[in-house]
Amino acid sequence: MNADFVKRADLDFSLQLNNFSSKLESVKDILGLTDDDVEEALRASTYIKFVVDMHSSHTERTRYWTAYKDLLRRPGAGVPAVSSAPTTLNVPVAPKASPMGIENWFRSVVKRIKGSAKYTEAMGQDLGIVSSHAQKDTVNVKPVLKVQLLAGQPLIVWKKDNMDGVEIYKDSGNGNWQLLVVDTRPNHLDNSPLPALNTSATWKYKAIYRYHDERVGSWSDEAALVVSGTL
């Protein structure tokens, strides 16, 4: 079975709509589409890009506020003093909103396009509405973890690789692996309490991908980092 032509990740879907809407005018008459179809494609593309961008910005800003909050509450957690809070996010003026259900609308108009007698595979490729014939490899996928310090806490860096997310497990130095988080957006900041003052520990991490609510592929290699408890 072929993969779905609609991109799964929000950012990829936004880029797909941008490509689609920018090229629809050139094939509108050939495929029997209307000016309203083109206008709606442009509006949907513009608005979902705005929403996806705002979501990404707010998510990243929330992570910084969380780290700042934890530092503010526990200044002795081995992290240098933070001089100021993160800046407030400036939200630009929103473009004209698109009706809910953009993906459903997109599927509907693509169905009409592909039902046209004048539709060709080349058109579909150019519009970005042709699914990949390659099966997603859920057997050989393997996460690659990198761990680095961010404000004294381990930042676990990983790539999504077209999967839904990862399960990240942690060994806090006692040989006992425990689930740390099921993460769907790279990367993950481990805000666990650091070791006691003037002591250190080696924290290890490993991960496995998730796809359609199941584990897939192989476990990552272990990634380790020494964390210390200091003022």
BAPA-172352 format. One record per atom (N, C-alpha, C): residue number from 1; residue in one letter; atom name; y, x, z. Coordinates in steps of 0.02 Angstrom, whole numbers, always signed. Layout:
<recs>
   seq   type   atom       c2       c1       c3
   NUM      A     CA        Y        X        Z
...
</recs>
This chain:
<recs>
   seq   type   atom       c2       c1       c3
     1      M      N      -60      +42       +0
     1      M     CA       +0       +0       +0
     1      M      C      +62      +44       +0
     2      N      N     +111      +27      -40
     2      N     CA     +172      +66      -45
     2      N      C     +216      +56      +17
     3      A      N     +256     +105      +31
     3      A     CA     +303     +100      +87
     3      A      C     +358      +50      +69
     4      D      N     +387      +20     +121
     4      D     CA     +442      -27     +111
     4      D      C     +502       +9      +80
     5      F      N     +536      -24      +34
     5      F     CA     +594       +8       +2
     5      F      C     +654      +10      +48
     6      V      N     +656      -32      +99
     6      V     CA     +713      -34     +145
     6      V      C     +705      +23     +197
     7      K      N     +757      +62     +204
     7      K     CA     +755     +118     +251
     7      K      C     +751      +92     +323
     8      R      N     +711     +124     +365
     8      R     CA     +701     +100     +433
     8      R      C     +758     +120     +479
     9      A      N     +777     +183     +479
     9      A     CA     +830     +207     +524
     9      A      C     +897     +177     +505
    10      D      N     +938     +160     +555
    10      D     CA    +1002     +127     +542
    10      D      C    +1048     +169     +498
    11      L      N    +1052     +234     +512
    11      L     CA    +1095     +276     +471
    11      L      C    +1070     +280     +400
    12      D      N    +1005     +286     +391
    12      D     CA     +977     +288     +323
    12      D      C     +989     +223     +286
    13      F      N     +982     +167     +323
    13      F     CA     +994     +101     +292
    13      F      C    +1067      +94     +271
    14      S      N    +1112     +120     +313
    14      S     CA    +1184     +118     +297
    14      S      C    +1198     +158     +233
    15      L      N    +1168     +217     +228
    15      L     CA    +1177     +259     +169
    15      L      C    +1146     +226     +107
    16      Q      N    +1089     +192     +117
    16      Q     CA    +1057     +157      +62
    16      Q      C    +1102     +101      +36
    17      L      N    +1132      +63      +81
    17      L     CA    +1177       +9      +60
    17      L      C    +1239      +37      +26
    18      N      N    +1264      +93      +49
    18      N     CA    +1323     +123      +18
    18      N      C    +1308     +142      -54
    19      N      N    +1251     +173      -66
    19      N     CA    +1231     +190     -135
    19      N      C    +1223     +128     -178
    20      F      N    +1189      +78     -149
    20      F     CA    +1175      +16     -185
    20      F      C    +1240      -20     -205
    21      S      N    +1285      -27     -157
    21      S     CA    +1347      -64     -170
    21      S      C    +1393      -28     -218
    22      S      N    +1391      +39     -217
    22      S     CA    +1435      +78     -261
    22      S      C    +1413      +75     -334
    23      K      N    +1350      +58     -347
    23      K     CA    +1324      +58     -415
    23      K      C    +1309      -11     -443
    24      L      N    +1317      -62     -400
    24      L     CA    +1298     -129     -421
    24      L      C    +1342     -156     -477
    25      E      N    +1406     -140     -475
    25      E     CA    +1453     -165     -526
    25      E      C    +1432     -145     -596
    26      S      N    +1405      -84     -604
    26      S     CA    +1388      -58     -670
    26      S      C    +1329      -94     -702
    27      V      N    +1287     -126     -661
    27      V     CA    +1228     -161     -689
    27      V      C    +1232     -237     -676
    28      K      N    +1288     -259     -651
    28      K     CA    +1295     -330     -632
    28      K      C    +1280     -376     -690
    29      D      N    +1312     -366     -747
    29      D     CA    +1304     -411     -803
    29      D      C    +1234     -407     -833
    30      I      N    +1207     -347     -835
    30      I     CA    +1140     -337     -863
    30      I      C    +1088     -376     -823
    31      L      N    +1096     -376     -757
    31      L     CA    +1046     -406     -713
    31      L      C    +1063     -478     -694
    32      G      N    +1118     -505     -720
    32      G     CA    +1135     -574     -707
    32      G      C    +1163     -586     -638
    33      L      N    +1195     -536     -609
    33      L     CA    +1226     -544     -543
    33      L      C    +1297     -569     -550
    34      T      N    +1327     -589     -494
    34      T     CA    +1394     -617     -495
    34      T      C    +1444     -570     -460
    35      D      N    +1508     -586     -469
    35      D     CA    +1559     -549     -433
    35      D      C    +1551     -556     -358
    36      D      N    +1528     -615     -336
    36      D     CA    +1517     -627     -265
    36      D      C    +1462     -581     -238
    37      D      N    +1410     -569     -279
    37      D     CA    +1357     -524     -258
    37      D      C    +1384     -454     -246
    38      V      N    +1425     -431     -292
    38      V     CA    +1454     -363     -286
    38      V      C    +1501     -360     -226
    39      E      N    +1542     -411     -217
    39      E     CA    +1589     -412     -161
    39      E      C    +1551     -412      -95
    40      E      N    +1498     -452      -90
    40      E     CA    +1460     -454      -28
    40      E      C    +1425     -388      -14
    41      A      N    +1401     -355      -66
    41      A     CA    +1369     -290      -58
    41      A      C    +1418     -239      -30
    42      L      N    +1478     -239      -56
    42      L     CA    +1530     -193      -32
    42      L      C    +1550     -208      +40
    43      R      N    +1556     -272      +55
    43      R     CA    +1576     -291     +123
    43      R      C    +1521     -273     +173
    44      A      N    +1458     -287     +155
    44      A     CA    +1402     -271     +199
    44      A      C    +1396     -196     +210
    45      S      N    +1404     -158     +157
    45      S     CA    +1399      -85     +162
    45      S      C    +1453      -57     +206
    46      T      N    +1514      -80     +196
    46      T     CA    +1571      -54     +235
    46      T      C    +1565      -72     +309
    47      Y      N    +1544     -134     +322
    47      Y     CA    +1542     -156     +392
    47      Y      C    +1485     -125     +431
    48      I      N    +1426     -120     +400
    48      I     CA    +1370      -91     +437
    48      I      C    +1382      -17     +449
    49      K      N    +1416      +17     +403
    49      K     CA    +1433      +87     +415
    49      K      C    +1479      +93     +475
    50      F      N    +1527      +49     +480
    50      F     CA    +1573      +49     +537
    50      F      C    +1535      +39     +602
    51      V      N    +1490      -11     +603
    51      V     CA    +1452      -27     +664
    51      V      C    +1405      +30     +683
    52      V      N    +1370      +58     +634
    52      V     CA    +1324     +113     +648
    52      V      C    +1362     +174     +674
    53      D      N    +1419     +189     +644
    53      D     CA    +1460     +246     +667
    53      D      C    +1486     +235     +738
    54      M      N    +1508     +174     +752
    54      M     CA    +1533     +159     +819
    54      M      C    +1477     +163     +871
    55      H      N    +1418     +138     +853
    55      H     CA    +1361     +141     +898
    55      H      C    +1343     +213     +914
    56      S      N    +1342     +255     +863
    56      S     CA    +1326     +326     +873
    56      S      C    +1378     +360     +918
    57      S      N    +1442     +346     +905
    57      S     CA    +1495     +376     +944
    57      S      C    +1493     +354    +1017
    58      H      N    +1481     +289    +1028
    58      H     CA    +1479     +264    +1096
    58      H      C    +1417     +290    +1133
    59      T      N    +1361     +296    +1098
    59      T     CA    +1300     +321    +1129
    59      T      C    +1310     +393    +1152
    60      E      N    +1339     +434    +1108
    60      E     CA    +1351     +504    +1126
    60      E      C    +1400     +509    +1183
    61      R      N    +1452     +467    +1181
    61      R     CA    +1502     +469    +1235
    61      R      C    +1471     +447    +1301
    62      T      N    +1426     +398    +1299
    62      T     CA    +1392     +375    +1359
    62      T      C    +1352     +431    +1391
    63      R      N    +1320     +472    +1350
    63      R     CA    +1281     +528    +1376
    63      R      C    +1326     +577    +1414
    64      Y      N    +1384     +591    +1385
    64      Y     CA    +1431     +636    +1418
    64      Y      C    +1457     +606    +1484
    65      W      N    +1472     +541    +1483
    65      W     CA    +1495     +508    +1544
    65      W      C    +1441     +509    +1597
    66      T      N    +1378     +499    +1577
    66      T     CA    +1322     +501    +1624
    66      T      C    +1317     +570    +1657
    67      A      N    +1321     +622    +1615
    67      A     CA    +1318     +690    +1642
    67      A      C    +1376     +703    +1689
    68      Y      N    +1436     +680    +1670
    68      Y     CA    +1495     +690    +1712
    68      Y      C    +1488     +652    +1778
    69      K      N    +1462     +591    +1775
    69      K     CA    +1451     +550    +1836
    69      K      C    +1403     +586    +1883
    70      D      N    +1348     +613    +1856
    70      D     CA    +1299     +647    +1898
    70      D      C    +1329     +710    +1929
    71      L      N    +1369     +746    +1891
    71      L     CA    +1402     +806    +1917
    71      L      C    +1452     +787    +1972
    72      L      N    +1487     +732    +1961
    72      L     CA    +1538     +710    +2009
    72      L      C    +1506     +690    +2075
    73      R      N    +1447     +660    +2071
    73      R     CA    +1413     +637    +2131
    73      R      C    +1378     +694    +2167
    74      R      N    +1349     +741    +2129
    74      R     CA    +1310     +795    +2159
    74      R      C    +1338     +863    +2136
    75      P      N    +1396     +884    +2162
    75      P     CA    +1427     +946    +2139
    75      P      C    +1386    +1008    +2156
    76      G      N    +1337    +1001    +2202
    76      G     CA    +1296    +1059    +2219
    76      G      C    +1231    +1061    +2183
    77      A      N    +1226    +1028    +2125
    77      A     CA    +1162    +1023    +2089
    77      A      C    +1152    +1081    +2041
    78      G      N    +1187    +1136    +2051
    78      G     CA    +1177    +1194    +2008
    78      G      C    +1219    +1193    +1946
    79      V      N    +1271    +1153    +1945
    79      V     CA    +1313    +1146    +1886
    79      V      C    +1385    +1165    +1904
    80      P      N    +1419    +1206    +1863
    80      P     CA    +1489    +1223    +1877
    80      P      C    +1532    +1160    +1880
    81      A      N    +1587    +1165    +1917
    81      A     CA    +1632    +1108    +1924
    81      A      C    +1660    +1088    +1856
    82      V      N    +1666    +1022    +1846
    82      V     CA    +1695     +996    +1784
    82      V      C    +1767     +976    +1798
    83      S      N    +1812    +1001    +1758
    83      S     CA    +1883     +993    +1773
    83      S      C    +1910     +923    +1757
    84      S      N    +1880     +890    +1708
    84      S     CA    +1906     +825    +1689
    84      S      C    +1852     +782    +1659
    85      A      N    +1864     +716    +1659
    85      A     CA    +1817     +669    +1630
    85      A      C    +1821     +672    +1554
    86      P      N    +1767     +649    +1520
    86      P     CA    +1771     +646    +1446
    86      P      C    +1828     +601    +1424
    87      T      N    +1855     +615    +1367
    87      T     CA    +1911     +575    +1341
    87      T      C    +1888     +506    +1320
    88      T      N    +1933     +459    +1320
    88      T     CA    +1918     +391    +1299
    88      T      C    +1911     +388    +1223
    89      L      N    +1862     +351    +1200
    89      L     CA    +1849     +346    +1128
    89      L      C    +1902     +301    +1095
    90      N      N    +1932     +326    +1042
    90      N     CA    +1979     +286    +1003
    90      N      C    +1941     +247     +950
    91      V      N    +1945     +181     +954
    91      V     CA    +1908     +139     +907
    91      V      C    +1955     +120     +849
    92      P      N    +1936     +137     +787
    92      P     CA    +1978     +119     +730
    92      P      C    +1977      +43     +717
    93      V      N    +2022      +21     +676
    93      V     CA    +2024      -50     +658
    93      V      C    +1961      -67     +618
    94      A      N    +1927     -119     +639
    94      A     CA    +1864     -138     +606
    94      A      C    +1877     -169     +537
    95      P      N    +1833     -155     +489
    95      P     CA    +1839     -188     +424
    95      P      C    +1817     -261     +429
    96      K      N    +1825     -297     +376
    96      K     CA    +1805     -367     +376
    96      K      C    +1731     -373     +392
    97      A      N    +1714     -417     +440
    97      A     CA    +1645     -423     +463
    97      A      C    +1601     -455     +409
    98      S      N    +1539     -434     +409
    98      S     CA    +1489     -462     +364
    98      S      C    +1447     -512     +404
    99      P      N    +1421     -564     +373
    99      P     CA    +1378     -611     +409
    99      P      C    +1317     -576     +437
   100      M      N    +1288     -604     +491
   100      M     CA    +1228     -576     +520
   100      M      C    +1170     -579     +470
   101      G      N    +1123     -533     +477
   101      G     CA    +1065     -533     +434
   101      G      C    +1075     -495     +370
   102      I      N    +1108     -437     +374
   102      I     CA    +1121     -397     +314
   102      I      C    +1057     -376     +279
   103      E      N    +1007     -357     +319
   103      E     CA     +944     -335     +287
   103      E      C     +911     -393     +250
   104      N      N     +912     -453     +278
   104      N     CA     +883     -511     +244
   104      N      C     +919     -525     +179
   105      W      N     +986     -520     +181
   105      W     CA    +1025     -530     +119
   105      W      C    +1007     -476      +68
   106      F      N    +1002     -414      +91
   106      F     CA     +985     -359      +46
   106      F      C     +918     -370      +12
   107      R      N     +868     -389      +51
   107      R     CA     +802     -402      +23
   107      R      C     +804     -459      -29
   108      S      N     +845     -510      -13
   108      S     CA     +850     -567      -58
   108      S      C     +880     -548     -125
   109      V      N     +935     -510     -124
   109      V     CA     +968     -492     -187
   109      V      C     +925     -442     -226
   110      V      N     +889     -398     -191
   110      V     CA     +845     -351     -226
   110      V      C     +787     -389     -259
   111      K      N     +763     -441     -227
   111      K     CA     +710     -482     -257
   111      K      C     +734     -514     -322
   112      R      N     +797     -538     -322
   112      R     CA     +825     -566     -383
   112      R      C     +832     -512     -437
   113      I      N     +854     -453     -416
   113      I     CA     +863     -398     -464
   113      I      C     +796     -380     -497
   114      K      N     +745     -373     -456
   114      K     CA     +680     -353     -483
   114      K      C     +647     -409     -523
   115      G      N     +672     -470     -514
   115      G     CA     +645     -526     -552
   115      G      C     +678     -534     -620
   116      S      N     +730     -495     -633
   116      S     CA     +763     -498     -697
   116      S      C     +721     -467     -752
   117      A      N     +720     -498     -810
   117      A     CA     +681     -471     -867
   117      A      C     +710     -405     -891
   118      K      N     +772     -391     -874
   118      K     CA     +805     -329     -898
   118      K      C     +803     -273     -845
   119      Y      N     +772     -288     -789
   119      Y     CA     +766     -236     -737
   119      Y      C     +718     -182     -759
   120      T      N     +735     -119     -745
   120      T     CA     +691      -63     -760
   120      T      C     +681      -20     -697
   121      E      N     +628      +19     -698
   121      E     CA     +614      +64     -642
   121      E      C     +670     +114     -632
   122      A      N     +699     +137     -688
   122      A     CA     +754     +185     -684
   122      A      C     +814     +154     -648
   123      M      N     +829      +90     -662
   123      M     CA     +883      +56     -626
   123      M      C     +868      +54     -551
   124      G      N     +806      +37     -535
   124      G     CA     +787      +33     -465
   124      G      C     +794     +100     -429
   125      Q      N     +775     +153     -463
   125      Q     CA     +782     +220     -434
   125      Q      C     +856     +236     -421
   126      D      N     +898     +219     -470
   126      D     CA     +969     +234     -463
   126      D      C    +1001     +193     -408
   127      L      N     +980     +130     -401
   127      L     CA    +1007      +86     -349
   127      L      C     +977     +101     -281
   128      G      N     +924     +141     -279
   128      G     CA     +892     +157     -215
   128      G      C     +851     +101     -186
   129      I      N     +818      +62     -230
   129      I     CA     +780       +4     -206
   129      I      C     +707       +8     -226
   130      V      N     +684      +68     -241
   130      V     CA     +614      +79     -259
   130      V      C     +580     +114     -201
   131      S      N     +525      +87     -177
   131      S     CA     +490     +116     -120
   131      S      C     +453     +179     -141
   132      S      N     +441     +221      -92
   132      S     CA     +402     +282     -105
   132      S      C     +329     +263     -113
   133      H      N     +295     +295     -160
   133      H     CA     +223     +282     -170
   133      H      C     +181     +325     -123
   134      A      N     +214     +370      -88
   134      A     CA     +176     +413      -42
   134      A      C     +168     +379      +26
   135      Q      N     +108     +380      +53
   135      Q     CA      +96     +354     +119
   135      Q      C     +130     +399     +171
   136      K      N     +157     +370     +223
   136      K     CA     +185     +409     +277
   136      K      C     +129     +446     +312
   137      D      N     +137     +510     +322
   137      D     CA      +85     +551     +354
   137      D      C      +90     +543     +429
   138      T      N      +45     +503     +458
   138      T     CA      +44     +494     +530
   138      T      C      -14     +531     +562
   139      V      N      -47     +573     +523
   139      V     CA     -104     +612     +549
   139      V      C      -83     +683     +566
   140      N      N      -44     +714     +522
   140      N     CA      -27     +784     +531
   140      N      C      +42     +797     +561
   141      V      N      +79     +743     +576
   141      V     CA     +146     +753     +604
   141      V      C     +140     +784     +674
   142      K      N     +187     +828     +689
   142      K     CA     +186     +863     +753
   142      K      C     +258     +879     +773
   143      P      N     +281     +854     +830
   143      P     CA     +350     +869     +850
   143      P      C     +360     +943     +864
   144      V      N     +420     +966     +851
   144      V     CA     +441    +1034     +869
   144      V      C     +496    +1028     +922
   145      L      N     +481    +1051     +982
   145      L     CA     +529    +1047    +1036
   145      L      C     +565    +1113    +1046
   146      K      N     +629    +1108    +1061
   146      K     CA     +669    +1165    +1084
   146      K      C     +705    +1143    +1147
   147      V      N     +708    +1188    +1196
   147      V     CA     +741    +1171    +1259
   147      V      C     +796    +1221    +1274
   148      Q      N     +854    +1195    +1292
   148      Q     CA     +911    +1237    +1308
   148      Q      C     +950    +1206    +1365
   149      L      N     +991    +1245    +1398
   149      L     CA    +1030    +1219    +1454
   149      L      C    +1095    +1188    +1429
   150      L      N    +1111    +1131    +1457
   150      L     CA    +1175    +1098    +1445
   150      L      C    +1203    +1078    +1513
   151      A      N    +1257    +1111    +1533
   151      A     CA    +1287    +1099    +1599
   151      A      C    +1235    +1107    +1654
   152      G      N    +1190    +1155    +1646
   152      G     CA    +1141    +1170    +1697
   152      G      C    +1077    +1129    +1694
   153      Q      N    +1075    +1078    +1651
   153      Q     CA    +1016    +1035    +1645
   153      Q      C     +982    +1048    +1579
   154      P      N     +915    +1040    +1576
   154      P     CA     +879    +1052    +1513
   154      P      C     +894     +999    +1460
   155      L      N     +913    +1021    +1402
   155      L     CA     +922     +977    +1344
   155      L      C     +862     +987    +1299
   156      I      N     +824     +933    +1287
   156      I     CA     +764     +937    +1246
   156      I      C     +783     +916    +1175
   157      V      N     +780     +964    +1130
   157      V     CA     +801     +953    +1061
   157      V      C     +740     +939    +1018
   158      W      N     +742     +884     +979
   158      W     CA     +687     +866     +936
   158      W      C     +713     +829     +875
   159      K      N     +672     +826     +823
   159      K     CA     +690     +791     +761
   159      K      C     +645     +731     +752
   160      K      N     +674     +678     +724
   160      K     CA     +638     +614     +718
   160      K      C     +585     +615     +664
   161      D      N     +598     +650     +609
   161      D     CA     +548     +658     +555
   161      D      C     +520     +591     +531
   162      N      N     +563     +541     +526
   162      N     CA     +545     +474     +500
   162      N      C     +496     +437     +545
   163      M      N     +487     +459     +607
   163      M     CA     +447     +422     +654
   163      M      C     +493     +376     +695
   164      D      N     +462     +334     +738
   164      D     CA     +503     +288     +779
   164      D      C     +531     +322     +841
   165      G      N     +497     +373     +865
   165      G     CA     +520     +407     +925
   165      G      C     +467     +455     +951
   166      V      N     +476     +478    +1012
   166      V     CA     +428     +524    +1043
   166      V      C     +416     +504    +1116
   167      E      N     +357     +521    +1140
   167      E     CA     +343     +522    +1212
   167      E      C     +352     +594    +1234
   168      I      N     +394     +605    +1284
   168      I     CA     +405     +672    +1310
   168      I      C     +375     +677    +1380
   169      Y      N     +331     +726    +1389
   169      Y     CA     +300     +737    +1454
   169      Y      C     +327     +802    +1484
   170      K      N     +324     +804    +1551
   170      K     CA     +353     +861    +1587
   170      K      C     +307     +886    +1642
   171      D      N     +303     +952    +1647
   171      D     CA     +270     +986    +1703
   171      D      C     +325    +1022    +1742
   172      S      N     +337    +1000    +1804
   172      S     CA     +392    +1027    +1844
   172      S      C     +373    +1092    +1880
   173      G      N     +318    +1122    +1859
   173      G     CA     +298    +1185    +1890
   173      G      C     +238    +1180    +1935
   174      N      N     +211    +1119    +1940
   174      N     CA     +153    +1108    +1983
   174      N      C      +89    +1095    +1944
   175      G      N      +92    +1102    +1878
   175      G     CA      +33    +1092    +1836
   175      G      C      +17    +1019    +1823
   176      N      N      +60     +974    +1844
   176      N     CA      +49     +902    +1837
   176      N      C      +95     +874    +1783
   177      W      N      +66     +856    +1725
   177      W     CA     +106     +828    +1670
   177      W      C     +118     +754    +1683
   178      Q      N     +182     +734    +1680
   178      Q     CA     +200     +664    +1690
   178      Q      C     +249     +642    +1635
   179      L      N     +244     +578    +1617
   179      L     CA     +289     +551    +1567
   179      L      C     +361     +555    +1591
   180      L      N     +403     +588    +1552
   180      L     CA     +474     +592    +1568
   180      L      C     +513     +535    +1537
   181      V      N     +501     +523    +1472
   181      V     CA     +539     +472    +1437
   181      V      C     +506     +456    +1370
   182      V      N     +514     +394    +1347
   182      V     CA     +499     +376    +1278
   182      V      C     +567     +373    +1244
   183      D      N     +580     +421    +1200
   183      D     CA     +646     +430    +1171
   183      D      C     +646     +409    +1098
   184      T      N     +696     +371    +1077
   184      T     CA     +700     +349    +1008
   184      T      C     +758     +380     +970
   185      R      N     +801     +417    +1007
   185      R     CA     +858     +449     +975
   185      R      C     +864     +521    +1000
   186      P      N     +857     +570     +957
   186      P     CA     +866     +639     +979
   186      P      C     +938     +649    +1003
   187      N      N     +951     +689    +1052
   187      N     CA     +904     +729    +1092
   187      N      C     +901     +699    +1161
   188      H      N     +864     +730    +1208
   188      H     CA     +860     +702    +1275
   188      H      C     +882     +752    +1328
   189      L      N     +928     +731    +1371
   189      L     CA     +952     +773    +1426
   189      L      C     +913     +755    +1489
   190      D      N     +876     +804    +1517
   190      D     CA     +837     +792    +1578
   190      D      C     +883     +801    +1638
   191      N      N     +901     +746    +1669
   191      N     CA     +947     +747    +1726
   191      N      C     +910     +747    +1793
   192      S      N     +846     +767    +1793
   192      S     CA     +808     +770    +1855
   192      S      C     +842     +818    +1904
   193      P      N     +836     +804    +1970
   193      P     CA     +865     +850    +2019
   193      P      C     +839     +921    +2011
   194      L      N     +883     +969    +2015
   194      L     CA     +865    +1039    +2007
   194      L      C     +832    +1065    +2071
   195      P      N     +800    +1124    +2067
   195      P     CA     +769    +1153    +2128
   195      P      C     +820    +1164    +2183
   196      A      N     +795    +1177    +2243
   196      A     CA     +839    +1189    +2300
   196      A      C     +882    +1250    +2289
   197      L      N     +935    +1255    +2328
   197      L     CA     +983    +1310    +2322
   197      L      C     +948    +1378    +2325
   198      N      N     +966    +1421    +2278
   198      N     CA     +941    +1490    +2274
   198      N      C     +866    +1494    +2258
   199      T      N     +839    +1441    +2230
   199      T     CA     +769    +1443    +2207
   199      T      C     +768    +1424    +2133
   200      S      N     +712    +1439    +2101
   200      S     CA     +705    +1423    +2030
   200      S      C     +635    +1396    +2016
   201      A      N     +627    +1367    +1958
   201      A     CA     +562    +1340    +1937
   201      A      C     +559    +1340    +1862
   202      T      N     +499    +1345    +1836
   202      T     CA     +489    +1340    +1763
   202      T      C     +468    +1269    +1746
   203      W      N     +509    +1236    +1708
   203      W     CA     +493    +1168    +1685
   203      W      C     +467    +1172    +1614
   204      K      N     +412    +1137    +1602
   204      K     CA     +381    +1137    +1536
   204      K      C     +383    +1066    +1507
   205      Y      N     +387    +1064    +1441
   205      Y     CA     +390     +999    +1407
   205      Y      C     +343     +999    +1347
   206      K      N     +316     +941    +1331
   206      K     CA     +278     +931    +1270
   206      K      C     +289     +859    +1247
   207      A      N     +277     +846    +1184
   207      A     CA     +291     +779    +1157
   207      A      C     +242     +761    +1102
   208      I      N     +238     +696    +1091
   208      I     CA     +197     +670    +1036
   208      I      C     +236     +612    +1003
   209      Y      N     +232     +607     +938
   209      Y     CA     +269     +555     +902
   209      Y      C     +241     +486     +916
   210      R      N     +284     +435     +907
   210      R     CA     +263     +365     +908
   210      R      C     +285     +332     +842
   211      Y      N     +241     +289     +817
   211      Y     CA     +256     +252     +755
   211      Y      C     +223     +184     +760
   212      H      N     +262     +131     +752
   212      H     CA     +237      +63     +758
   212      H      C     +202      +53     +825
   213      D      N     +235      +76     +879
   213      D     CA     +211      +67     +948
   213      D      C     +145     +101     +963
   214      E      N     +128     +153     +926
   214      E     CA      +67     +190     +939
   214      E      C      +82     +265     +935
   215      R      N      +42     +304     +972
   215      R     CA      +45     +377     +965
   215      R      C      +16     +397     +897
   216      V      N      +48     +445     +865
   216      V     CA      +23     +470     +801
   216      V      C      +30     +546     +799
   217      G      N      -12     +577     +758
   217      G     CA       -7     +649     +747
   217      G      C      -34     +690     +805
   218      S      N       -6     +750     +812
   218      S     CA      -30     +798     +862
   218      S      C      +25     +811     +914
   219      W      N       +2     +836     +972
   219      W     CA      +50     +856    +1023
   219      W      C      +89     +917    +1001
   220      S      N     +151     +920    +1022
   220      S     CA     +192     +978    +1008
   220      S      C     +167    +1038    +1048
   221      D      N     +189    +1097    +1029
   221      D     CA     +179    +1155    +1072
   221      D      C     +223    +1146    +1133
   222      E      N     +202    +1177    +1188
   222      E     CA     +242    +1173    +1249
   222      E      C     +307    +1213    +1241
   223      A      N     +360    +1186    +1270
   223      A     CA     +424    +1221    +1273
   223      A      C     +444    +1227    +1346
   224      A      N     +462    +1287    +1367
   224      A     CA     +475    +1299    +1438
   224      A      C     +546    +1327    +1449
   225      L      N     +571    +1316    +1510
   225      L     CA     +637    +1339    +1528
   225      L      C     +640    +1350    +1603
   226      V      N     +673    +1403    +1624
   226      V     CA     +682    +1416    +1696
   226      V      C     +747    +1383    +1718
   227      V      N     +741    +1341    +1770
   227      V     CA     +800    +1308    +1798
   227      V      C     +810    +1333    +1869
   228      S      N     +872    +1336    +1890
   228      S     CA     +889    +1364    +1955
   228      S      C     +934    +1317    +1994
   229      G      N     +929    +1322    +2060
   229      G     CA     +972    +1284    +2104
   229      G      C    +1027    +1329    +2131
   230      T      N    +1088    +1318    +2108
   230      T     CA    +1145    +1358    +2130
   230      T      C    +1204    +1312    +2144
   231      L      N    +1253    +1339    +2176
   231      L     CA    +1314    +1301    +2188
   231      L      C    +1353    +1292    +2123
</recs>
